[in-house]
């Protein structure tokens, strides 16, 4: 393969967690450029944060890395990857249940774009139990989530949930 090796890391990132950060940081060691692709509206999920808010949190998280950029994802992941010149989709796996779903998605994506590979990175043990939904739930009940998300994300969660309670 000639040219830079570009990978995308698609996800909702609602919110971004240390588990996501671990996978993306590890991907930067494997690929020349890593594009964190923040999904837009979905039929499947109603995110807590708007797409622009999630994108801003991810940008703040990775602003110090020159080989990471953040993009919106509002199309099929394979079309998005092609549009950005990516040759790989990187997915993190926490448990075997993640693999079942991600394997099905990889097969669909391979059918849609045979030239794009899917690479799985297993979660580091200290992050294997962290999920965005769990973080949102703990934060909604007033729990401290700073062990699982960066400080700027914890603050954004508190502010968002405080506005919801006041509204």
N, C-alpha and C positions, 0 to 999 in steps of 0.2 A: 504494500500500500504506500502510495506517495502522498505527501502533504500532511498537514496536522491531523492527529487523531482526535476527533471531537466526539464527546459523549454527552448525552442528555440524562438528567436525573429528574423525571417527571413526578409530580406529586401535588397534593392539595396544600400541604404545609400549613395546616390550620390548628395549631401554630407549628412553626419549625421547632424541633426538639434537639437535644444533644444526640439522640440516635440518628436523626437525619444528618446532622452536622458531621458526625463520625463517618457515615457512608460517603458523603460528598468530599470530605477531606481525603479519605482513602482513594477515592476516584481521581483526585487531582494528581496523585502519585502515579497513576496508570495511564492517564490521557493528557494530551497537550492542552486541551481546553475542555472545561466542564460547564455545561449550561444547565442551570437549575431552572426547570420549566414549571411554573406555577399555574395550575389548572384554573380555568375560569369557571363559568356557570356549569352545573352538573345536574343531570337527571337523578343521580344517585344520592348526592349529599347536599345538605344546606349548611355551608360553612358558617362559623361564628364571625370570622373576619371577611370583609370584602376582598376581592382579588387584589386591588391596589394596595390594601393594607398588608396582606400576606406577602406580596412582592416587596414592599418597602422593608418589612421585617427581615426577609431573606437577604435583601441587598445590604442592609446594615450588618448582618451577620457575616457576610463574606466580602465586604468592601475592601478588606486588606489583601485579598488574594487576586493577583493579576490574571490568573488563568481561569477564573470563575466569573461567569456573568449570569444575570437573571433575566428570563424572558417570560412572557405570558404564553400559555398554551390554551388555545381555543379552537383546536382542530383534532383530527385523528393524530395520535402520537407518532405514527409512521410518517404522515405528511409533514408534521412539525419537524421531525428529525431530518427528513430530506431537505426541507426548506432551509434548515440551518447548517446543512452539510455534515450532520452527525452520522457516524457509522455504528454507534453503539447506544443502547438504552441500558442504563445502570439502575438496578433495583436492589434495595436492601431487603433482607429476609430476617425476621425475628424468630419465627417458629415454622414448623412443618405446615401449619395451616396457611401461612403466607405463601409457601411454595406452591401449594395446590392451586390457588388463585393465580399467582404470577406465572406459573407454567402454562396454564390455559391462555393467559393474555399473550405470552411469548409465542405460542403456536399461532394465534390469530395474527399477531404482528408479523410473524415470519411469512405467513400467507400473503399479507398485504404488501410487504416490502422485504423480499428475500435477501437483499443486500445489507440489511440492518440486523445486527446481532443483539441479543439480550445477554447481559452479564449480571450475575447475582453476587452480591457481597453479603456474607452473613454478618449479622449484628455482632458487635463486640459484646462480650458477656455483661459488662456493666450497663449496657443500654438495651439489652434484649427484651426487657419487659416494658419499655417506655412506648406509649402510643399517644398521638395527638388527642384522641378521644378521651383517654384516661386523664391527661393533663387538663383538658377543658373541664372535665367532671370534677376533679379535685379543686380546681380554681373556682368553679361555680359555687362550691360549698365552702369557700373561704380558706381552703388549704394552701399551704406553701408549696409552690411548684419550682422553686429556684434550683433544686437539685437536678431538674429535668429539662429546663429551658434557660437560655441566657437571660441576664438581668433585664435587658431592654424588652424582651418578649414577655417576661413575667409582669413587667410594668404595663405593657400594652394589654395583657389579659385582664389585669386588675381594673384598668381604666375602662375597657370595653364592658366588662361585667357590671361595674359600678353604674355606667350609663344605662345599661339595660334595666337595672333595678330601680333607678331613678325615673326612667322613662315610662 
